[in-house]
Amino acid sequence: MGRGAIAWTLAALLAMLPVAGCTAAPQPAPAPQAHRSPASPQSEQSPQAGQSSQPGQSRQAGQSPSAPPPQARGRASGCSAATPLKAGRHTMTHDGLRRTFLLAVPKGEGPHPVLLDLHGLGSDAAQESFYSRLAVEGPRRGYVVATPQAADGRMGWTLPGTSGPLPGTSGPDDAGFLAALLDRLESGLCVDRRRAFAAGMSYGAAMSAALICALDGRLAGVGAVGGLSVARPCDRPLPTTLLAFHGTADRAVPYRGGHPFPDATGALRALADLVVLPPVERAADDWARALGCAGRATSRPATGVRLRTWTSCPAGATVRLYTLDGGGHTWPGSVEVPRLGATARNLDATALILDAFDRAPAR
């Protein structure tokens, strides 16, 4: 099956995810008012305040949003914004659709690195913020963290180039939306345009990896948990820091490849049988090869954890794959979600992702 066919079949699977319910993280309990996390919704901005584009002005799905030219990178225009964006829930309009994102803002004047945290199929921004903990740990390290929500009525993201003849296989231009979200953050906060990152869980991990190509090198690094094999690399992506995590007992995106959702039944099973994903190790090899990396080393950073590192990469590129023996479709170091399988307790994916982004070369 070709890459485009895999993409639109996965989009049809996405439309049926409420039946499977396989990737939604637990809903956090409301926090006490005096101890709300930086990502807790506190106030909602009007659509006009966060408006990014008018209908008819968006890019086509699958096209690469334009990155700022090198001479325009560095301190963003938001460093002199009269009314900077505040932490909380915001809305913006892109391609005629009202879109939502949660925002966590660090202390200090900046410029700050910026990080997009993308939720998985059947999950949402609030659950992702709670599950990944990036909206709490990121600002402690000086990161602006935006946790966007898939479009209304959609269970997840439209991967770049996703379109096809099956019902539900077309979708909003999410690559364009995420590029516009970065633009919005750059105009409303003091961020460093050269240090933009993305991370995500499951289909959010796939979308994060796909943005390496779809944003034309705008991202300096990506963290992919449980979904690297869903997104295939493009030809000759710009050097990027890429960190991936995957459990060998993942029952949604199998580590050894093959059909996703092996426990599904009925119509979902029929659709899943149309998709054959590559083994995760092969997917990591493909990304390393596309990024110009060669040579591999394997280590054991913790019990039950195997780290594969590509030892010879062009300047600015890093590829690492953490394999969790017996790990499920879960975020290492986060809260337990028993129906998604085992969660690694001796590895903290959140800390490792932020460590890698701290060291990643600026664009």
N, C-alpha and C positions, 0 to 999 in steps of 0.2 A: 504494500500500500504506500502511495506517495506521501510526501510530507504534508501537502495541502489536504489530502483526504483524511489523514490521521487527525489534523487540526479540526476539520469540521465534524468528524465523528466524535471527538472529545467534546466539542461544543454541544452536540446532542446529548451526550452523557451528562454534561453539566446541567442541562435543562431538566433532567430526571433525578438530580441528586436528592431532592427531598425524600424520595423513596429509600435511597441507600443510607442517607444520614451518616456518611462515613468520615467526614473530616471536620465537623463542627467541634470547636473546643468548648469547654464548659463556660456557661455565662457567669461572669463575676457577680458576686453580691454587691449591692450598692455600698460604697465606702462612706464612713461617717464624714460629715461636712468638713470637720476640722482636719481631716487627713486624706483629702482627695488626692489621687495621683495626678501628675502633670497632664495625663491624657483624659482625665475625667471630663465629660461634657459639662460645662458650667454656663455657657452662654452661646446662643446660636446667632451667627452673623446673617444678615439678609443676603439673598442671592446676588443683589447688586454689589455688595461689598466685596464679594469674591469672584465677580464675573470675569471669565477668561476669554470668551469668544462669543460671537453671535452665530445663530444658525446659518449654515451655508459657508462658514469660514473655516471649517475644520479640515484636517488632512484626511485622505482616504485611509481606510483600515489597511495596515500592512506597510504603508509608506513610512519612511523614516522622518520623524519630526526633526526640524533643524536645530542643531546645537549652536550656542553662541560661538562666533568666531574666536580664535585664541586671544586676539587683542582685546576682546570684550569680557574675558573671563577675569576672575579675581573677586574683589569686593562687589557685592550686588548693589543695585540701586536702592534696595530697601534699607541700606545702612543710613540713609538720610530721610527715611519715610517719616512724615509728620505724625502719623498714627500707626505704629507697628501692629501687626497681627498679635492677638492675644491667645493664650492657651485655651483650649476648649473645642467645641464643635463648630465647624464652619460649612458653608455651602458655597458653591460656585456654579456657573453655567458653562457647559462645554457642548458644542454640537447640538444646541437646543435642549439639552438634558440638564436637569438640576442634579448636581453631584455633591456628595458629602465627604468630609474628612475630619478626623480628630487631629488636634495639634498639641504637641508638647514642646515647650520652649525652655531652653536653659537660661541660667543666670549669666550676666556679663554682657558686654557690648558687642562682642563678635569681632570679625566675621566668624560664623559657626559653620561647621559641616552640616549637611542636610541628609536625612535618611528617610526613604519611603518604606513602610512596613506593610506588606500585601497579604491579605487573608486568603485562606483556602476555600475550596468548593463547599457550599453549605454553611460556611461560617460568615462572620461579619467583622467590621472594623473594631467594635468594642471587644469581641471575643479575642481577636488577634492581639490587640493591645494588652489584654490580660495574660494571654497565653505566652507570647514571645517575651514580654517584659522589656521590650526595646524602648517603649515610651517612658519607662521609669529609669532604666539604666542608661539609655542614650543621653538624655539631658544632664545626668550626673557627670558625664564625660564631655559635655559641651555641644552635643548634637541637637539640632532641631529635628524632631521626629514627627512626620505626618503619616497617619494611618488612614488611607482612603477606603471608601466603600464601593463595591461594585454597583453598577447602575440598578435602579429600582426594577424589580421583577427578574433580576439575573442572580444566579447562585454563585457566580464567579466572573473572572476576567475573560475578555475576548483576546486570545493570543494574536499577535500581529499576523496578518494574512489569513485569519480564520474566516472562511466563507464556504458555502457549498449548497447542494441541492436539498439536503434533509431539513425538515422543519426545525426551527430554533437554532440553525447553524450560523446565521448572521448575527451580528451584535454591534454594540457601540464601539467607536474607535477608542479603546482604552489606552493604547500607546499614546495617542494624541492627548487624551485627558491627562495622563500622568506627566507628559511633557508640559502641558499647560499648568498643572499643579506646581511643578518645579518653577515655572515662570512666576506664578502667583507668590510663592514663597520668596523668590528672589526680589520681587518688587515690594513685599510687605515686611521683610525681616532682613537683618544684616547677616547674610550667609555668604559662604565662600563658593562661588560657582565652580571652582576647580575641584571641590570635594563633595560631590553628590553621590549617594549610594542607594541601593535598594536591597531588601531582604524579604523573605516570605516563607510561608508554609504551604506544602502541597502544590495546588495549582497556583498559589501565590509565589511559590518558589520558581515554578516554570515561567510565570510572567516576569519575575525579576530577572531571570537568566535571559529571557527573550529581549529584554530592554537593553542588554549589552549591544545588540545589533540595531534594534528599532530606534534607539535614541542616538545613533551615530557617534558612539563613543563619549556621550555626555556623562556616563557613570564611571567613577573611578573604581568601584568595587560592588560585588554582589554576594549575598549570602543566601543559599538555597537549601531549605530543610525539607526533605521528603518529596522532591519533585524535579530534580535536575534532568532526569531522563525523558521528561515530557517535552522539553524544548530543545530543538536541534540547533547547533551553531550555524551561523552564516559563514560565508567565505571571508577570511581575513578581517576579523573584528579587531578593533584597536586594543592594545594591551590593557588588561583589566585584572584586578584582584578578584578571584573566584573561589569561594569557600562553599563546600557542599557537605551535607550530613544525610545519611540514609541507614535505616535499620534493615537487617537481613531478613526479618520476619514481618516486613511491611505487607499488609493484606489489601492495600489500596493501589499502591504503585510498586509492584514486585521488584525486589532487588535484582533478581536474576533475569528480569525482563519477562516479556510475554503479555498476556491480556491483563488489563487493569481490573480491579474489583473482582478477584477470582471467586468471591463468595456470593456474588450477585445472582439473582434469579430473574426469570421472566423477560420483559422487554429490555430491562437494563443489561441482563446477561447477553441478549442478542446483540445489542449495540457494543458492549465491551468486547465481544468476540470479533468485531471488525477492526479492532486496534491491537497492534503488536508493538509494545515498547521495547527499546533495546535494554540490555542489562545496564545497571547503573555504572559499573566500572567501565563499560564500553562508552557510555555517554560522556563520562569524565575524560576518557582518552580522546574522544572526538573534540571536546572543548579545548583540551590541552593542545592537540594538534592544530586546531584552527587558530589558537593564540600563539602558535609558533614555539611551543614548549617541547622539550625532548628529555628523555632520561627520567627514571622514576626511582624513588626510595620509599621504603615501607618501614614504619616504626609502630610501636605500641605505647601511646602516651598514657593509657590507663587500662585497667583490666577490662577485657571484652571490647576494646576499641582498637581498630586498625586505621592508621593514618597513611594515606598514599599521597606523596608530594612529588610534583614534577620539578626536577632539580636544575634544569637548564631552560630558562624562559627569557624572552626579550625584556629589556628594561621596562618596568611598569607592569609586568604580567606575573601573576601568581596563581597556581591551581592546586587546591588541596581537597581531598575527599576523606571524610571521617566515616568509617563503616562501623556501625554499632551491632555487635553480635547479639542476635535475638531481639533487637530493637523493633518496635512497631512503627506505625505511621504517626510518629510523635516527635515532639520538640525536646531534645536532650536537655535535662536539667530543669524542665518545667514541671507543672503539676501533673499528677497521674490522670490519664483518661483511659480506664481499663478496656473499654470497648475498642480502642484504637491500638491496643497492644502495649508491650512493655515500654517504659520510659527510662532511658539511661540516667542513673543518679550520680555517676562519677565523671560526668562531662557536662559542661555548661555551654551550650551552643550560643547563648546570648553574649556571654563574655568573650568567647572565641571570635565571634563575628565582629564585635566592637574592637577587639585587639587587632584583628586583621585590617579593619578600616582605619584605625589609628596609624598603622604603619604604611598604608597604601600611598603610593606616590600621587601627588595632585595632578590633575589634568593640565 
